[in-house]
Amino acid sequence: MTNTNIKTYATELAQILSDIDDRRVEAKSILEAAKEAGINTRALSKLAKEMNTDSDKLRKKYDDESQLELFRDQVGIHRLKGLDTREAVG
């Protein structure tokens, strides 16, 4: 390992880290604009992450969420916590 190699790696890494910082600033700006437009930025961020997620991993996540919703219904968690906004049938 030479000083030239270290300098090269350090310079390349520094540029990438700088680019990441710039992109974070851009992302923050987009989220601020979305918030001003009345968009739920938490949901928007989740959706954006899903757009970059591998299909198989996303399918597993959706399956887990579907199973969790079934469990919630079986336990009646929405009713127990006063979150049930659905009309009672009967």
C-alpha positions as CSV (number, residue, x, y, z in Angstrom):
1,M,0.0,0.0,0.0
2,T,1.4,3.3,-1.0
3,N,0.6,6.9,0.0
4,T,-0.7,7.4,-3.6
5,N,-3.2,4.6,-3.1
6,I,-4.4,6.0,0.2
7,K,-4.8,9.4,-1.3
8,T,-6.7,8.0,-4.3
9,Y,-9.1,6.1,-2.1
10,A,-9.6,9.0,0.3
11,T,-10.3,11.4,-2.6
12,E,-12.8,9.1,-4.2
13,L,-14.5,8.4,-0.9
14,A,-14.6,12.1,0.0
15,Q,-16.3,12.8,-3.3
16,I,-18.9,10.1,-2.8
17,L,-19.6,11.3,0.7
18,S,-20.0,14.8,-0.5
19,D,-22.5,13.6,-3.2
20,I,-24.5,11.7,-0.6
21,D,-24.7,14.9,1.6
22,D,-25.9,16.9,-1.5
23,R,-28.6,14.2,-2.3
24,R,-29.8,14.3,1.3
25,V,-30.3,18.1,1.1
26,E,-32.2,17.5,-2.2
27,A,-34.4,14.8,-0.5
28,K,-35.1,17.1,2.4
29,S,-36.2,19.8,0.0
30,I,-38.5,17.5,-1.8
31,L,-40.1,16.3,1.4
32,E,-40.6,19.9,2.6
33,A,-42.3,20.8,-0.7
34,A,-44.5,17.7,-0.4
35,K,-45.4,18.6,3.1
36,E,-46.4,22.1,2.0
37,A,-48.6,20.5,-0.7
38,G,-50.4,18.6,2.1
39,I,-48.9,15.2,1.4
40,N,-48.2,12.8,4.2
41,T,-44.4,12.8,4.0
42,R,-44.0,9.7,6.2
43,A,-46.1,7.6,3.8
44,L,-44.3,9.2,0.8
45,S,-40.9,8.3,2.2
46,K,-42.1,4.7,2.8
47,L,-43.4,4.5,-0.8
48,A,-40.1,5.9,-2.2
49,K,-38.1,3.2,-0.3
50,E,-40.5,0.5,-1.6
51,M,-39.8,1.7,-5.1
52,N,-36.1,0.8,-4.6
53,T,-36.8,-2.5,-2.8
54,D,-36.2,-5.8,-4.5
55,S,-39.5,-7.4,-5.6
56,D,-39.1,-10.6,-3.6
57,K,-38.3,-8.7,-0.4
58,L,-41.2,-6.4,-1.0
59,R,-43.5,-9.3,-1.6
60,K,-42.4,-10.8,1.7
61,K,-43.1,-7.5,3.4
62,Y,-46.6,-7.3,1.9
63,D,-47.3,-10.9,2.9
64,D,-46.2,-10.1,6.5
65,E,-48.4,-7.0,6.6
66,S,-51.4,-9.0,5.3
67,Q,-50.8,-11.6,8.0
68,L,-50.5,-8.9,10.6
69,E,-53.8,-7.3,9.6
70,L,-55.5,-10.7,9.9
71,F,-54.0,-11.0,13.4
72,R,-55.2,-7.5,14.3
73,D,-58.7,-8.4,13.1
74,Q,-58.7,-11.7,15.1
75,V,-57.6,-9.9,18.3
76,G,-59.8,-6.9,17.7
77,I,-57.0,-4.5,18.3
78,H,-58.6,-1.6,16.5
79,R,-61.7,-1.9,18.7
80,L,-59.7,-2.4,21.9
81,K,-57.7,0.7,21.2
82,G,-60.6,2.8,20.1
83,L,-59.3,3.0,16.5
84,D,-62.1,1.1,14.8
85,T,-63.6,3.6,12.3
86,R,-65.5,1.0,10.4
87,E,-69.3,1.0,10.8
88,A,-70.7,-1.9,12.8
89,V,-72.5,-4.4,10.7
90,G,-75.7,-5.9,12.0
